[in-house]
Amino acid sequence: MAQLHEFPLYYLVWNTLAEEVRCVLYEYPGLSMTQGRKVLELRPSIEWDKGKALEFLLNALGLENGGYVHPVYIGDDRTDEDAFNVLKDKGYGCGILVSSFAKETSALYTLQSPSEVMDFLQRLVRWKLGAVEVLSMQTCTEQVKS
């Protein structure tokens, strides 16, 4: 017999909560539940996932073929894999998995924590601002020469 103290209380509470949500969903056949890491997602029962949402956004913005845009998708659980796969299949953009342990993923890169995500995004902004500054200086120099 398994002893209760060997099984973290979190898992008992989490599994009980997930089961309660499943029971309630029987009354709402138009909804389905997806379970991720520490998250329960309730969605309409239609063919829709984060990959389809990403494709919709790219198409709506006229960016379905990439061009000068490099989409970056950052996610931390298995429900994000659909979006990572879209970017991988399209051959542009990149998926970044946030995980403190190694696991199989279609993301091109991995960051280990939310603080690493913040550092990455801050560096990306600084890089972009530097590129804009260089372009502004070139434009200014070209105007002075003419």
TALIN-V948585 format. One record per residue. RES is the residue in three letters. PSI is psi in whole degrees, 0 to 359 (* if undefined). OMEGA is omega in degrees with one decimal (* if undefined). Layout:
BEGIN
res=RES psi=PSI omega=OMEGA
res=RES psi=PSI omega=OMEGA
END
This chain:
BEGIN
res=MET psi=131 omega=178.8
res=ALA psi=140 omega=179.1
res=GLN psi=139 omega=-175.2
res=LEU psi=322 omega=-175.7
res=HIS psi=346 omega=177.3
res=GLU psi=346 omega=-177.8
res=PHE psi=118 omega=-176.6
res=PRO psi=138 omega=-179.3
res=LEU psi=326 omega=179.7
res=TYR psi=314 omega=-177.4
res=TYR psi=325 omega=177.3
res=LEU psi=314 omega=-179.6
res=VAL psi=315 omega=-178.3
res=TRP psi=312 omega=-179.2
res=ASN psi=323 omega=177.2
res=THR psi=316 omega=178.6
res=LEU psi=313 omega=179.9
res=ALA psi=319 omega=179.3
res=GLU psi=321 omega=177.5
res=GLU psi=318 omega=179.0
res=VAL psi=317 omega=177.6
res=ARG psi=318 omega=179.4
res=CYS psi=318 omega=179.0
res=VAL psi=323 omega=-178.2
res=LEU psi=338 omega=176.9
res=TYR psi=332 omega=179.6
res=GLU psi=351 omega=-177.5
res=TYR psi=79 omega=-175.9
res=PRO psi=346 omega=178.6
res=GLY psi=359 omega=179.5
res=LEU psi=150 omega=173.2
res=SER psi=162 omega=-177.5
res=MET psi=135 omega=171.5
res=THR psi=135 omega=-178.1
res=GLN psi=125 omega=175.3
res=GLY psi=196 omega=179.1
res=ARG psi=113 omega=-179.6
res=LYS psi=29 omega=178.7
res=VAL psi=141 omega=170.7
res=LEU psi=123 omega=179.0
res=GLU psi=125 omega=174.7
res=LEU psi=128 omega=-176.2
res=ARG psi=158 omega=171.0
res=PRO psi=146 omega=-179.8
res=SER psi=70 omega=177.3
res=ILE psi=166 omega=177.2
res=GLU psi=89 omega=-177.4
res=TRP psi=137 omega=176.1
res=ASP psi=182 omega=-177.0
res=LYS psi=332 omega=175.8
res=GLY psi=316 omega=177.7
res=LYS psi=324 omega=177.1
res=ALA psi=319 omega=178.0
res=LEU psi=315 omega=177.4
res=GLU psi=318 omega=178.6
res=PHE psi=313 omega=-179.9
res=LEU psi=315 omega=179.4
res=LEU psi=317 omega=178.9
res=ASN psi=315 omega=-178.4
res=ALA psi=329 omega=179.8
res=LEU psi=2 omega=-179.7
res=GLY psi=27 omega=-175.6
res=LEU psi=20 omega=-174.6
res=GLU psi=340 omega=-179.5
res=ASN psi=12 omega=177.3
res=GLY psi=268 omega=-176.9
res=GLY psi=228 omega=-177.2
res=TYR psi=359 omega=-177.2
res=VAL psi=139 omega=177.4
res=HIS psi=92 omega=-178.2
res=PRO psi=140 omega=175.1
res=VAL psi=123 omega=179.3
res=TYR psi=123 omega=-179.0
res=ILE psi=126 omega=-179.9
res=GLY psi=163 omega=-174.4
res=ASP psi=9 omega=177.0
res=ASP psi=181 omega=-172.6
res=ARG psi=338 omega=178.1
res=THR psi=346 omega=177.3
res=ASP psi=348 omega=-177.6
res=GLU psi=328 omega=178.3
res=ASP psi=318 omega=178.8
res=ALA psi=319 omega=176.9
res=PHE psi=319 omega=179.9
res=ASN psi=322 omega=178.4
res=VAL psi=312 omega=-179.3
res=LEU psi=320 omega=179.1
res=LYS psi=315 omega=-180.0
res=ASP psi=324 omega=-179.7
res=LYS psi=336 omega=178.9
res=GLY psi=16 omega=173.7
res=TYR psi=160 omega=-174.4
res=GLY psi=177 omega=178.0
res=CYS psi=144 omega=174.0
res=GLY psi=141 omega=178.0
res=ILE psi=117 omega=177.2
res=LEU psi=135 omega=174.4
res=VAL psi=110 omega=-177.7
res=SER psi=138 omega=179.5
res=SER psi=357 omega=177.2
res=PHE psi=153 omega=-177.2
res=ALA psi=136 omega=174.5
res=LYS psi=161 omega=-179.3
res=GLU psi=134 omega=-177.9
res=THR psi=158 omega=173.1
res=SER psi=359 omega=176.6
res=ALA psi=147 omega=178.6
res=LEU psi=331 omega=-175.0
res=TYR psi=164 omega=178.2
res=THR psi=136 omega=168.3
res=LEU psi=149 omega=-170.6
res=GLN psi=345 omega=-175.4
res=SER psi=164 omega=175.2
res=PRO psi=327 omega=178.9
res=SER psi=327 omega=174.8
res=GLU psi=325 omega=175.9
res=VAL psi=314 omega=179.3
res=MET psi=316 omega=178.6
res=ASP psi=315 omega=178.7
res=PHE psi=312 omega=-178.5
res=LEU psi=321 omega=177.6
res=GLN psi=319 omega=177.4
res=ARG psi=321 omega=179.0
res=LEU psi=316 omega=178.5
res=VAL psi=315 omega=178.9
res=ARG psi=319 omega=178.0
res=TRP psi=314 omega=-178.8
res=LYS psi=317 omega=178.8
res=LEU psi=322 omega=176.4
res=GLY psi=320 omega=178.4
res=ALA psi=320 omega=178.7
res=VAL psi=320 omega=179.3
res=GLU psi=316 omega=178.4
res=VAL psi=315 omega=178.4
res=LEU psi=319 omega=179.0
res=SER psi=319 omega=178.9
res=MET psi=319 omega=178.8
res=GLN psi=316 omega=179.7
res=THR psi=317 omega=-179.9
res=CYS psi=316 omega=179.3
res=THR psi=318 omega=179.7
res=GLU psi=323 omega=179.3
res=GLN psi=322 omega=179.9
res=VAL psi=321 omega=-179.6
res=LYS psi=331 omega=-175.5
res=SER psi=* omega=*
END
